Each structure stands twice: as C-alpha cells, then as structure tokens.
Amino acid sequence: MHRTVIELLERNAAHADEFRSRFDDVQDAQHPAAVTVCCSDSRVLQDLMWGNDTPGHLFTVGNIGNRVVQRTDAGEAVSGDVLYPVEHTGTRTVVVVGHTGCGAVTATYDHLTEGLSEPAGIEHCVGLLAPRLEAGVEALPDDLSRTEAVNHLVEYNVDRQVEFLRESDDVPDDVTVVGVVYDFQDVYAERRGEVHVVNVDGETDVGTLRDEHPEVDERVDRLWTY
C-alpha cells in the first residue's frame, strides 16, 4: 500500500474516534443549512474554511472552477450535485466559493487569450467556463498583470455562476445565492484564509451590499466593478 494511503487511513482512524457520536442525528436523513460550491483545488479547505465539523451541516460540492453548470442532452442545466440539496433536502442557501489564483480560471484565461488546449476532460470543464468568462476577459483593464487579471476573473466567474443559478427555473425564488472569494494569497487583505463576500443574489455593488448587510459589512469587498 502506498504510504500516502496508509497515512490517510491513520488520520481517518483518528477522525472516526473523534466523530463516532456526531452522526447520531443524521443516520437517516440530512437537512444541510447550505450547499457550498467550491473549487476542488487542494488549497481550498472546503469545510475547514467555515470551521465546520458537524456532519449534515453543509452539502459540499467541489469541481474545478466552482461551476454550477452542466451539459445535458437538453442543453445546459444547473448541475445535479448543486441542485440535489435544493430539490430534496430543503436547503435554501447556495454559496458559490471562488478562490484567488484559481487554476481553472487561469486555464480558461489562457485558452481565451492564447488558444491553449488541454486534455479532453479539462477541455470539457474549460468549455463550460469559457463562454461565461469571454466578456470578462474583453473588459479587463489594460494595466493588469496576468496574476491580477486572473483574480479579477475569479470574481467575474463567481458572478456568472450566481447569475446562472438565479436565472434557472429549477432554483426556487426563495433560495438565497451568495458569491464569495476565498483568499489565501493576501489579495484582499493580509488575512490568509478569509472569505470575502462579492455577490448576494446578483447584487455586486460594494456600498449597496454593505448597507444591506451591515452585520457582515467588513467582509464585503471586490477587486473589480465592471
């Protein structure tokens, strides 16, 4: 057995010892408070970023580019792994979590600006992001570095994923959709690991968001207003 797997199993044994009794209330059903759509980047600590150690509290979805869109025979639709808790467990909050330095956004940016290609599986994911980021790439300020451009597009991508959810007939009107960026590169502030709110139900103006949500006004921030 590879040493990495052995180490994972050892850590799982400690996890099982600690969590043994925490599954008592979720044996037969789940009613998560929110579904989070995170990038599957290894630096994005999908539960730990929220301090979550409660089974059943969050329905966590991960994929490259924190996408909510999938292709079906009938066309594009809200991804089933995002829609499931909304449809079946009563969850009424969706949080789309982008992150600084996102590799999927970087790959899409390179594809749109330089025509770079990827293996078929990655190309499929880029193909879901590219139509949503193309206008953002064209609107980027001219004086940005490549790194800055990518981080601006991280916000833009979050906005487009929020928009897709809000415009879908499959997502009820009483579902709140929040877009955030997880920052581990000191882009927003020198507080690595902090989550910054950039979009609430399609509203992206920082001043408006702070006025409407004074309880979290210090956590509302954006790099880019376009």
C-alpha positions in Angstrom: 0.0 0.0 0.0 1.3 3.4 -0.9 2.5 5.4 2.1 0.1 8.2 1.3 -2.9 5.9 1.6 -1.6 4.5 4.8 -1.3 8.0 6.3 -4.8 8.8 5.1 -6.2 5.7 6.8 -4.3 6.5 10.0 -5.8 10.0 10.0 -9.2 8.5 9.3 -8.9 6.3 12.4 -8.4 9.4 14.5 -11.4 11.0 12.7 -13.6 8.0 13.4 -12.6 8.1 17.1 -13.5 11.8 17.4 -16.7 11.8 15.3 -18.2 8.4 16.4 -21.1 10.0 18.2 -21.6 13.0 15.9 -23.6 11.0 13.3 -26.4 10.1 15.6 -28.8 12.8 14.4 -28.1 12.3 10.7 -28.3 8.5 10.3 -31.4 8.5 8.2 -31.7 12.0 6.7 -29.9 15.2 6.0 -31.1 18.8 6.1 -28.0 20.9 5.4 -28.2 24.6 6.1 -26.3 25.5 2.9 -24.8 24.0 -0.2 -21.4 25.3 -1.0 -19.9 25.1 -4.5 -16.2 25.2 -4.1 -13.2 24.7 -6.4 -11.6 21.3 -5.9 -8.2 23.0 -5.7 -6.2 21.3 -2.9 -5.6 24.6 -1.2 -9.3 25.2 -0.8 -10.3 23.7 2.6 -13.9 23.2 1.8 -15.2 22.5 5.3 -12.5 24.0 7.4 -12.8 27.4 5.9 -16.2 27.6 7.7 -15.0 25.9 10.8 -17.4 23.1 10.1 -17.1 19.9 12.0 -20.8 19.0 12.1 -22.0 16.1 9.9 -25.1 17.2 8.0 -24.5 21.0 8.3 -23.1 21.7 4.8 -23.7 20.0 1.5 -20.3 20.5 -0.2 -19.8 20.3 -3.9 -16.3 20.5 -5.5 -15.1 20.8 -9.1 -12.5 22.8 -10.9 -13.8 26.4 -11.4 -16.6 26.1 -8.8 -19.1 25.6 -11.6 -22.8 25.2 -11.2 -23.4 24.4 -14.9 -23.5 21.0 -16.6 -24.3 20.0 -20.1 -27.2 17.7 -20.7 -28.9 16.3 -23.8 -31.4 19.1 -23.5 -28.7 21.8 -23.1 -27.1 23.5 -20.1 -28.7 23.0 -16.7 -27.9 23.5 -13.1 -25.5 20.8 -12.1 -27.3 17.9 -10.3 -24.9 17.9 -7.4 -25.8 21.5 -6.7 -29.5 21.1 -7.3 -29.9 18.0 -5.2 -30.0 19.6 -1.8 -32.2 22.4 -3.0 -34.7 19.9 -4.5 -34.6 17.2 -1.9 -33.3 18.3 1.5 -34.9 21.8 1.9 -31.7 23.7 1.6 -32.4 27.4 0.8 -28.9 28.9 0.7 -26.3 28.3 -2.0 -22.8 29.7 -1.6 -20.5 29.8 -4.7 -16.9 29.9 -3.5 -14.2 31.1 -5.9 -10.6 31.5 -4.8 -7.6 33.6 -5.5 -5.1 32.1 -8.0 -7.7 29.7 -9.4 -6.1 27.2 -11.9 -9.4 26.6 -13.8 -9.9 30.3 -14.3 -6.2 30.6 -15.4 -6.6 27.8 -17.9 -9.7 29.4 -19.3 -8.0 32.8 -19.5 -5.1 31.2 -21.4 -7.5 29.4 -23.7 -9.3 32.6 -24.5 -6.2 34.8 -24.9 -3.7 32.4 -26.4 -5.8 29.5 -27.7 -4.1 26.9 -25.5 -5.6 23.4 -25.4 -6.0 20.9 -22.6 -6.6 17.2 -22.4 -10.2 16.3 -23.2 -11.6 16.1 -19.6 -10.1 19.5 -18.7 -11.1 20.9 -22.1 -14.7 20.0 -21.2 -14.5 22.0 -18.0 -12.9 24.9 -19.7 -15.6 24.8 -22.3 -18.2 25.3 -19.6 -16.3 28.3 -18.2 -15.1 30.0 -21.4 -18.5 31.3 -22.7 -19.0 32.9 -19.3 -15.6 34.5 -19.0 -15.1 35.7 -22.5 -16.8 39.0 -22.0 -14.9 39.5 -18.7 -11.6 38.9 -20.5 -12.5 41.6 -23.1 -13.5 44.0 -20.3 -10.3 43.7 -18.2 -8.4 46.9 -17.6 -5.3 47.1 -19.8 -2.8 47.7 -17.0 -3.3 44.4 -15.1 -0.6 41.8 -14.7 -1.6 38.2 -15.6 -2.0 37.3 -11.9 -4.2 40.4 -11.4 -6.2 39.5 -14.5 -6.9 36.0 -13.2 -8.0 37.3 -9.8 -10.4 39.8 -11.4 -11.8 36.9 -13.5 -12.2 34.8 -10.3 -14.8 37.4 -9.2 -16.3 37.6 -12.7 -16.7 33.8 -12.7 -18.4 33.8 -9.3 -20.8 36.4 -10.6 -21.6 34.3 -13.7 -22.3 31.2 -11.6 -24.6 33.1 -9.3 -26.3 34.6 -12.3 -26.9 31.1 -13.8 -28.5 29.9 -10.6 -30.7 32.9 -10.2 -31.9 32.7 -13.8 -32.7 28.9 -13.7 -36.3 27.8 -13.4 -35.1 24.9 -11.4 -33.9 27.1 -8.5 -36.9 28.5 -6.5 -37.1 32.2 -5.9 -36.8 31.8 -2.1 -33.2 30.4 -2.4 -30.5 32.9 -1.5 -27.4 32.7 -3.6 -24.2 34.2 -2.3 -20.9 34.6 -4.1 -17.6 34.7 -2.2 -13.9 34.5 -2.8 -11.6 32.5 -0.5 -8.3 34.4 -0.3 -5.0 32.6 0.6 -2.7 35.0 -1.3 -3.2 38.3 0.5 -5.1 39.7 -2.4 -7.9 41.3 -0.4 -6.3 41.7 3.0 -3.4 40.3 4.9 -5.5 37.6 6.5 -5.0 34.4 4.6 -7.9 32.0 4.5 -10.5 34.7 4.9 -13.7 34.6 2.8 -14.9 37.8 1.1 -18.4 38.4 0.0 -18.6 39.7 -3.6 -22.2 39.0 -4.6 -25.6 38.4 -2.9 -28.5 37.4 -5.2 -26.9 39.2 -8.1 -26.1 42.5 -6.2 -22.4 43.3 -6.7 -22.1 46.9 -5.6 -19.9 47.0 -2.5 -21.6 50.0 -1.0 -25.1 48.6 -1.5 -24.1 45.2 -0.1 -22.6 46.8 3.0 -25.7 48.9 3.6 -28.0 45.9 3.1 -25.9 43.5 5.2 -24.3 45.7 8.0 -23.7 42.6 10.1 -21.0 41.5 7.7 -20.0 44.8 6.1 -16.3 44.3 6.9 -16.3 41.1 4.9 -17.8 42.6 1.8 -15.1 43.6 -0.8 -14.4 43.4 -4.5 -11.4 43.9 -6.7 -13.4 44.9 -9.7 -16.6 46.8 -10.6 -17.3 46.4 -14.3 
